[in-house]
Amino acid sequence: MRRRTLSRRIFLAGLGKGGVAAAVGVGLIACGGDSEDPTATAEASAEASPTPIPTTTAAPGGGGAAPTATQPSGGAGGGASSGLVAVEWERANLGFVSAYVLARGNEAVIVDTGVAGSEGGIEGALGALGLGWDAVGHVIVTHLHGDHAGSLPAVLGAAPDATAYAGAADIEGISSPRELVAVGDGDLVFDLEIVETPGHTAGHVSVLDRVGGIFVAGDAINGADGGVIGPNSRFTPDMDLANQSVAKIAGLEFETILFGHGEPMLSGGSAAVGALVA
């Protein structure tokens, strides 16, 4: 798979409708994991940063409060634009795994794509926000596993203007019809901050909306019984590094967690991850 690496401290034109910039902190410490379904391509669920600008929390069963349209900052220097509002989000519940659509105004980002054949569920999530494929400017893949990247070719086929992104170390393992842009700590995609969370895979990344206090976890952490559990050791080749990533997540500020596996947590997110680390 070809890849394109970004310089993280300059504005880059030609990346769909958004830009990329820089800077985030790192934590360290360890915590535990839990169980998933024993297939590498279909992992089932057991079901240092400033305080965000006022949080808009999603309503149960769906997306957050509708935002007003604003433009991404698109400039160098990191951090979300002060004029931005929280993204509106919608879950594509694909059974044992979820993908998410995050939108501001008439532009959307898809985070993860589920297994092959999941594009219909993602289209439904777009529709629930009043959007179609033409609104999709960006697709972020948190990691290379087939239950998160399996529908990337179909999604990019349906959204021909979208730019796709993934962590550099995972790009070679992701099947994509066009170049993937390598992203890492502090890069901004549509003013959503990329957080490197390796361990579950070498190039695993998560996504943070500082404005709305929303963290899209991928498989860096999981949801279970209304709470948070760590990464699954059965599918995580480097648990020490994965546990360091959990501690790093605990050092961020957010309320809502959107898990790849498990029901979204609508409040108390970073406190719950901190308790897990403790």
URHUBEL-V752740 format. One record per residue. N is the residue number from 0. RES is the residue in three letters. PHI is phi in whole degrees, 0 to 359 (999 if undefined). Layout:
n = (N | N)
res = (RES | RES)
phi = (PHI | PHI)
This chain:
n = (0 | 1 | 2 | 3 | 4 | 5 | 6 | 7 | 8 | 9 | 10 | 11 | 12 | 13 | 14 | 15 | 16 | 17 | 18 | 19 | 20 | 21 | 22 | 23 | 24 | 25 | 26 | 27 | 28 | 29 | 30 | 31 | 32 | 33 | 34 | 35 | 36 | 37 | 38 | 39 | 40 | 41 | 42 | 43 | 44 | 45 | 46 | 47 | 48 | 49 | 50 | 51 | 52 | 53 | 54 | 55 | 56 | 57 | 58 | 59 | 60 | 61 | 62 | 63 | 64 | 65 | 66 | 67 | 68 | 69 | 70 | 71 | 72 | 73 | 74 | 75 | 76 | 77 | 78 | 79 | 80 | 81 | 82 | 83 | 84 | 85 | 86 | 87 | 88 | 89 | 90 | 91 | 92 | 93 | 94 | 95 | 96 | 97 | 98 | 99 | 100 | 101 | 102 | 103 | 104 | 105 | 106 | 107 | 108 | 109 | 110 | 111 | 112 | 113 | 114 | 115 | 116 | 117 | 118 | 119 | 120 | 121 | 122 | 123 | 124 | 125 | 126 | 127 | 128 | 129 | 130 | 131 | 132 | 133 | 134 | 135 | 136 | 137 | 138 | 139 | 140 | 141 | 142 | 143 | 144 | 145 | 146 | 147 | 148 | 149 | 150 | 151 | 152 | 153 | 154 | 155 | 156 | 157 | 158 | 159 | 160 | 161 | 162 | 163 | 164 | 165 | 166 | 167 | 168 | 169 | 170 | 171 | 172 | 173 | 174 | 175 | 176 | 177 | 178 | 179 | 180 | 181 | 182 | 183 | 184 | 185 | 186 | 187 | 188 | 189 | 190 | 191 | 192 | 193 | 194 | 195 | 196 | 197 | 198 | 199 | 200 | 201 | 202 | 203 | 204 | 205 | 206 | 207 | 208 | 209 | 210 | 211 | 212 | 213 | 214 | 215 | 216 | 217 | 218 | 219 | 220 | 221 | 222 | 223 | 224 | 225 | 226 | 227 | 228 | 229 | 230 | 231 | 232 | 233 | 234 | 235 | 236 | 237 | 238 | 239 | 240 | 241 | 242 | 243 | 244 | 245 | 246 | 247 | 248 | 249 | 250 | 251 | 252 | 253 | 254 | 255 | 256 | 257 | 258 | 259 | 260 | 261 | 262 | 263 | 264 | 265 | 266 | 267 | 268 | 269 | 270 | 271 | 272 | 273 | 274 | 275 | 276 | 277)
res = (MET | ARG | ARG | ARG | THR | LEU | SER | ARG | ARG | ILE | PHE | LEU | ALA | GLY | LEU | GLY | LYS | GLY | GLY | VAL | ALA | ALA | ALA | VAL | GLY | VAL | GLY | LEU | ILE | ALA | CYS | GLY | GLY | ASP | SER | GLU | ASP | PRO | THR | ALA | THR | ALA | GLU | ALA | SER | ALA | GLU | ALA | SER | PRO | THR | PRO | ILE | PRO | THR | THR | THR | ALA | ALA | PRO | GLY | GLY | GLY | GLY | ALA | ALA | PRO | THR | ALA | THR | GLN | PRO | SER | GLY | GLY | ALA | GLY | GLY | GLY | ALA | SER | SER | GLY | LEU | VAL | ALA | VAL | GLU | TRP | GLU | ARG | ALA | ASN | LEU | GLY | PHE | VAL | SER | ALA | TYR | VAL | LEU | ALA | ARG | GLY | ASN | GLU | ALA | VAL | ILE | VAL | ASP | THR | GLY | VAL | ALA | GLY | SER | GLU | GLY | GLY | ILE | GLU | GLY | ALA | LEU | GLY | ALA | LEU | GLY | LEU | GLY | TRP | ASP | ALA | VAL | GLY | HIS | VAL | ILE | VAL | THR | HIS | LEU | HIS | GLY | ASP | HIS | ALA | GLY | SER | LEU | PRO | ALA | VAL | LEU | GLY | ALA | ALA | PRO | ASP | ALA | THR | ALA | TYR | ALA | GLY | ALA | ALA | ASP | ILE | GLU | GLY | ILE | SER | SER | PRO | ARG | GLU | LEU | VAL | ALA | VAL | GLY | ASP | GLY | ASP | LEU | VAL | PHE | ASP | LEU | GLU | ILE | VAL | GLU | THR | PRO | GLY | HIS | THR | ALA | GLY | HIS | VAL | SER | VAL | LEU | ASP | ARG | VAL | GLY | GLY | ILE | PHE | VAL | ALA | GLY | ASP | ALA | ILE | ASN | GLY | ALA | ASP | GLY | GLY | VAL | ILE | GLY | PRO | ASN | SER | ARG | PHE | THR | PRO | ASP | MET | ASP | LEU | ALA | ASN | GLN | SER | VAL | ALA | LYS | ILE | ALA | GLY | LEU | GLU | PHE | GLU | THR | ILE | LEU | PHE | GLY | HIS | GLY | GLU | PRO | MET | LEU | SER | GLY | GLY | SER | ALA | ALA | VAL | GLY | ALA | LEU | VAL | ALA)
phi = (999 | 291 | 217 | 236 | 258 | 266 | 280 | 277 | 243 | 226 | 285 | 245 | 278 | 80 | 254 | 64 | 245 | 237 | 217 | 224 | 220 | 212 | 96 | 205 | 267 | 230 | 245 | 211 | 111 | 232 | 208 | 260 | 228 | 209 | 254 | 222 | 292 | 280 | 229 | 291 | 262 | 215 | 278 | 277 | 264 | 279 | 27 | 999 | 235 | 290 | 298 | 296 | 294 | 325 | 281 | 250 | 264 | 292 | 282 | 306 | 84 | 192 | 276 | 276 | 296 | 294 | 272 | 265 | 288 | 221 | 267 | 298 | 295 | 65 | 253 | 284 | 116 | 77 | 83 | 286 | 297 | 294 | 276 | 282 | 249 | 297 | 291 | 271 | 228 | 217 | 270 | 261 | 280 | 257 | 103 | 273 | 218 | 232 | 246 | 224 | 249 | 244 | 223 | 230 | 60 | 254 | 234 | 228 | 240 | 258 | 248 | 71 | 229 | 70 | 287 | 305 | 92 | 268 | 297 | 295 | 295 | 290 | 298 | 296 | 294 | 300 | 298 | 296 | 264 | 78 | 237 | 234 | 300 | 293 | 276 | 277 | 262 | 211 | 228 | 251 | 256 | 291 | 194 | 280 | 299 | 295 | 277 | 242 | 245 | 296 | 260 | 302 | 302 | 292 | 296 | 290 | 293 | 281 | 240 | 294 | 266 | 280 | 262 | 250 | 227 | 199 | 294 | 305 | 289 | 259 | 301 | 297 | 265 | 250 | 278 | 215 | 284 | 215 | 305 | 261 | 269 | 283 | 231 | 206 | 315 | 85 | 295 | 249 | 240 | 57 | 61 | 259 | 271 | 278 | 237 | 291 | 225 | 287 | 130 | 300 | 221 | 295 | 251 | 300 | 231 | 239 | 227 | 237 | 261 | 295 | 295 | 261 | 65 | 241 | 240 | 261 | 271 | 60 | 248 | 294 | 221 | 229 | 257 | 203 | 55 | 80 | 237 | 240 | 236 | 280 | 292 | 279 | 295 | 291 | 240 | 238 | 290 | 232 | 292 | 300 | 293 | 298 | 292 | 297 | 294 | 298 | 296 | 297 | 300 | 298 | 277 | 266 | 247 | 198 | 255 | 262 | 242 | 254 | 273 | 292 | 231 | 119 | 287 | 305 | 260 | 270 | 207 | 71 | 299 | 294 | 295 | 293 | 291 | 299 | 294 | 298 | 296 | 296)
